[in-house]
């Protein structure tokens, strides 16, 4: 097989992609690993009133307890939610959602986060936006972009009301993921433009933008965006390998085989045990076996 079609095929085909998703797109824009979604939920926990002693089992609050024992935490949070009234339901629902997410029970986590959001004060737009973002991410982790998108749309509106640019940018990236999964690439590109405007120094926003631009055959935009991503996060162990992998694909599509080789080699050198390195090694092996091939 000629080298360029091989790259297109291997980076674009996912036999287990859920129905309704766009294939031919790397997984970093289609999905976020469940552990990353759980971490985002924990790190994005809104500032809400501390819970009652009935479901606080450590000085750090119930959210801190979820990592240690999510099953026990979920039971305690559910009991607290059953008893709670008013805004006390916010913290209980938050804790329950985090615990359920830690157990990969994403649809139930989504429902818990939505209940927590709805219990928050109508004037507390920031908390409502954060909880809505958590619910949307849980829906995405459950494989339901069609459920996630309307939740994230509401969260985006709440973030705007709160005048919280960082939160709005993060939600814009989540919306882009949902839109791509639903085949709405043009709308996803708009959402990513919003994310870059709100978070100009966020490497992930630029990486996702480059991936989508490449998917839309806008290689000039993709190259500029991946260069910016590399400037911001090329040495970041979490996002750097994906940046190098994507940079190589963009270079290959532009006919710059040596640049592609260099990018993929850098991924293998920097993170040899990563999934990105495994993919890069496959590309490099094909590059070596088909060195004389030209697109």
NORLIN-V127707 format. One record per helix or strand of 3 or more residues. SS is the DSSP state (~ for helix, > for strand). FROM is the first residue (numbers start at 1). TO is the last residue. If there is no record, write none. Layout:
BEGIN
SS & FROM & TO
SS & FROM & TO
END
This chain:
BEGIN
~ & 3 & 12
~ & 27 & 30
~ & 34 & 43
~ & 53 & 55
~ & 62 & 66
~ & 70 & 83
~ & 88 & 102
~ & 106 & 119
~ & 125 & 141
~ & 145 & 161
~ & 165 & 181
~ & 185 & 198
~ & 203 & 215
~ & 219 & 233
~ & 240 & 253
~ & 257 & 270
~ & 275 & 289
END
